[in-house]
Amino acid sequence: MNKKEAAKYKDMLILLKARVRGDVEQLTDEALTGHDGASGANSPTHIAELGTDAYEQDFALRFVENDQEVLAEIEAALERIEEGTYGVCESCKEAGRAPSKSQIRKTRLKAIPYARNCIECERKREELSI
């Protein structure tokens, strides 16, 4: 991957990072203070409302956890850009394939700019985890 392409992906990752970080902050705020922004001001009085609120809080916190994992992957991808290894499939590289044979397709990187593996290796990895 040339420097111009790497810069394009770096910009894409930085924008994605900002968006995800904003989502994390908003979801965390909503989970901890409630959807109306008032902490406890309109606390539910019925037991069903308490259950709904707990469910919504848990749901939002799960999204936050997932988004934090995505942020970590974005950071790792930015590091790979700096190292010059961005766009190289980590699994193919570990298997000893030549760098020219272990490139992640650009269509995949456009869809998932923080991808570590090519589609084939990711499928194998997912099959093993099932």
JOZIRA-V890744 format. One record per residue. N is the residue number from 1. RES is the residue in three letters. PHI is phi in whole degrees, 0 to 359 (none if undefined). NEAR is the number of other C-alpha atoms within 10 Angstrom. D_LAST is the distance of its C-alpha to the last C-alpha in Angstrom with 1 decimal. Layout:
N|RES|PHI|NEAR|D_LAST, N|RES|PHI|NEAR|D_LAST
This chain:
1|MET|none|13|32.9, 2|ASN|278|7|36.4, 3|LYS|296|10|37.6, 4|LYS|293|9|38.2, 5|GLU|295|11|34.7, 6|ALA|299|18|33.3, 7|ALA|295|13|35.7, 8|LYS|296|10|34.6, 9|TYR|292|22|30.9, 10|LYS|298|22|32.2, 11|ASP|298|13|34.1, 12|MET|298|14|31.1, 13|LEU|293|21|29.0, 14|ILE|295|14|31.9, 15|LEU|296|12|32.4, 16|LEU|297|17|28.7, 17|LYS|299|19|28.9, 18|ALA|296|12|32.0, 19|ARG|295|12|30.6, 20|VAL|294|18|27.4, 21|ARG|299|17|29.7, 22|GLY|297|12|31.9, 23|ASP|298|16|29.2, 24|VAL|299|21|28.1, 25|GLU|297|12|31.8, 26|GLN|294|15|32.4, 27|LEU|295|22|29.4, 28|THR|296|19|30.2, 29|ASP|299|16|33.8, 30|GLU|296|19|33.1, 31|ALA|292|20|30.8, 32|LEU|271|16|33.5, 33|THR|248|15|36.6, 34|GLY|98|19|35.8, 35|HIS|291|15|35.9, 36|ASP|271|10|39.6, 37|GLY|86|13|39.8, 38|ALA|260|12|42.0, 39|SER|284|13|40.6, 40|GLY|80|11|41.6, 41|ALA|295|10|44.5, 42|ASN|244|10|43.3, 43|SER|292|12|41.3, 44|PRO|293|13|40.3, 45|THR|251|8|42.5, 46|HIS|266|8|40.7, 47|ILE|299|9|37.8, 48|ALA|294|10|35.8, 49|GLU|293|12|36.3, 50|LEU|297|13|35.2, 51|GLY|296|12|31.9, 52|THR|297|12|31.4, 53|ASP|297|17|32.3, 54|ALA|295|13|29.9, 55|TYR|296|12|27.0, 56|GLU|296|16|28.1, 57|GLN|294|19|28.4, 58|ASP|297|13|24.9, 59|PHE|299|13|23.5, 60|ALA|296|20|25.5, 61|LEU|292|19|24.5, 62|ARG|292|14|20.8, 63|PHE|298|15|21.8, 64|VAL|299|21|23.8, 65|GLU|299|13|21.0, 66|ASN|297|12|18.9, 67|ASP|295|18|22.1, 68|GLN|294|16|22.9, 69|GLU|294|12|19.7, 70|VAL|296|17|20.8, 71|LEU|300|21|24.2, 72|ALA|295|13|23.1, 73|GLU|294|18|21.3, 74|ILE|296|22|24.6, 75|GLU|300|16|26.6, 76|ALA|296|16|24.7, 77|ALA|294|22|25.3, 78|LEU|297|22|29.0, 79|GLU|295|14|29.2, 80|ARG|296|18|27.9, 81|ILE|297|18|30.6, 82|GLU|297|13|33.2, 83|GLU|281|9|32.1, 84|GLY|85|14|32.1, 85|THR|251|16|28.5, 86|TYR|295|25|27.3, 87|GLY|90|26|25.8, 88|VAL|258|23|24.8, 89|CYS|294|25|21.2, 90|GLU|294|19|20.3, 91|SER|292|18|17.9, 92|CYS|297|19|20.7, 93|LYS|297|15|23.3, 94|GLU|295|9|21.6, 95|ALA|283|10|21.5, 96|GLY|89|11|25.2, 97|ARG|288|13|25.6, 98|ALA|295|11|28.7, 99|PRO|306|13|28.7, 100|SER|291|8|30.0, 101|LYS|264|12|27.1, 102|SER|242|21|24.4, 103|GLN|282|20|25.5, 104|ILE|277|22|23.2, 105|ARG|298|14|24.8, 106|LYS|296|15|27.0, 107|THR|297|9|25.7, 108|ARG|291|15|22.3, 109|LEU|293|17|24.3, 110|LYS|291|12|26.4, 111|ALA|283|9|23.4, 112|ILE|228|12|21.5, 113|PRO|295|21|24.3, 114|TYR|259|26|22.3, 115|ALA|301|22|19.6, 116|ARG|262|21|19.1, 117|ASN|233|23|17.6, 118|CYS|290|21|18.6, 119|ILE|301|14|16.6, 120|GLU|299|12|15.9, 121|CYS|291|17|14.6, 122|GLU|293|15|12.5, 123|ARG|299|12|10.8, 124|LYS|298|11|10.2, 125|ARG|298|13|9.0, 126|GLU|292|9|6.4, 127|GLU|297|9|5.4, 128|LEU|289|8|5.6, 129|SER|276|7|3.8, 130|ILE|279|5|0.0
